Amino acid sequence: MSAVTDPQQPAPPGPADPHESFVRLEREIGLLLRRSRAISARLARELHPDLDGAAYGLLALLQDAGPLRASDLVTRLGLDKSTVSRQVASLVDLGMVTRAPDPADGRAQVLTTSAEGAARLARIREARRARWEADLSGWPADDVATLGELLARLNRLGEAREAETTGR
């Protein structure tokens, strides 16, 4: 009879095989990324039915780090210029993003989340936070904090690698 594992509980500790640890890491991150893309598409539709998945991440980045130029969005999101341009145009048309002249370079424009975009995004983020809280309610708070810290470390590593690759 095979044991059924509870996804809420960590795997039993034991000596970790370094190669198998990285194989599992790659598999789990791949799964996380696939789910993330599907969730982003759903969240973008919650922002507005006409938006596709890239719009949610773009609006969230503008809210967190804006104002930004479109070229900054291309670099930070790793999307091609045409995708960002199309998403920005949709978000501007829907009143969720505003454009203004870049004070540092009058030829360029900076993008900012509008009040409407910020309000819609805040509602979705609050619902997502509540979902995470419900899903992880059986986890000790220290485990949730550790997961957040480890993901932050992984993200910083990825950002450093991206900056190194692109020469930023």
N, C-alpha and C positions, 0 to 999 in steps of 0.2 A: 504494500500500500504506500503510495507516495504522499509526502507531506504537503499540505497546502500552506502557502505562506500568506501572511497578512501584509498587504501593501502599506499599512500604517506602522508596521514594526520594522526596525532595521534588520538586515541580514545578521545571522549569528557571527560573532567575531571569530577570527581564526587567522592563521598566517596567510597573508595575501601574496599571491603570485604576481610579481610586477607586470608581466606581459598580460595575464588575464585581467588584471585591474584596469589596464589601458583599453583592452578590448571591450570590457563592460562599460567603461566611461564613454567610449566612442558610441557604443550602441545606445546607451541611455540619453546622451546628449542629442543623438540623431532623432530619437523618439520625441524628446522635448521640443526640438526645433520643428518637427513635422506638426506636432500639436499646436505649437505657437503660431505657425502660419495659418492653420485652420481657425484658431481663435481670433487672430488678427483680422481675417476676412469677415468673421461673424461680427466682431466689434466695429469694423468699418461700416458694415451694413446697419448696425445700431446707430451709428452717428448719422448716417443717411443711406437710404436704400440704393442710391446710385454710385456709392463709393466702393472701390475694391480694397483688398487687404493692405496694400502699401499705405493707404491714406491714414489709417489709424496710427501706425508707427511714426509717420511724418508729423501728424498733428501733436502726438505725445512728445516728440523730440522738440518741436517748436515751443510747446508749453514749458518744457523743462529747461531748455537751453537757449531759447530765442531771445531777441530777434536774430535770425540767421539769413544768409543769402542762400539761394537755391544751390549754388555750388557746394556750400557747406553741408547741405542736406544730402547731396549726392555722395560726398566723401563719408559722412558719418553713418549713413544708412547702407552704403554699399550697393546702391541701386544705380541703374543707368540714367543718364541725363533726361532721356525722353520720358521715362517712367515718372521721375520727379516732376518734370515740367507738366505732364498730364495731371498728376495728382494735385499739384499746387493750383493749377487752373480750376480743377473741380472744387477744391476747398475754397478758393476765392469766390467762385461763382455762387457757392452755397452760403457765403457769408461767414465761414468759419476761420478764414485766414485773411489778413490784410497785407497789402504791399505798400511800402514807402521808400522814398529815395534813401540810399545808404549815405549817412552823414560823412563817412570816410571816403566815399567814391560816388559822386553824383551820377555816374553812368550806370551804376548797379542799383539793385533794389534789395531791401531786406524784408523778410516775411515775419509776421507776428500772428499769434493766435488771437482771434477776435474774442470779444466778450461772449458771443454765442458759442464759438468753438470751445472756449475754456469751460463754459457751463456744461455743454454736452459731454466733454471729455471728463469733467469732474464726476458727473453722474455715473458714467461707465466705470471709471476707476474705483469709485466707492463700492459699486456692485462687485467688481472683481476682488477688491480687498476683502469684502464680506465673504465671498466664495472661498478665498484662500483660508480665511479664518475658520470657516466651517469645515473645510476639507482637512485642515491640519489641527483641528480641535483636540485630537487625541495625542498630539505630539507635545512633549515638554517645550516650554517657551525657549529654553536654552538651545534645543535642537533647531527650532525655527530660526533663532538668531545666528546659530552656527551656519546653517544653510545659506542664509542671507550673506554672511561674511565670506563664505567660500565662493558663492556665485559672484560677489563683487570682485574678489581676487581674480577669478577666472576672466571676468569681463575686462579688468584692467590689463591683464596679460594679452588678451585679444586686441585691445585698443593699442597697446604698445607695439604688437606685431604688425598691425595694420599701418600704424604711423611709420614704422621702419620700412615696410614694403612700399608705401606710397611716397616716402621721402618727406613726410610732414614733420 
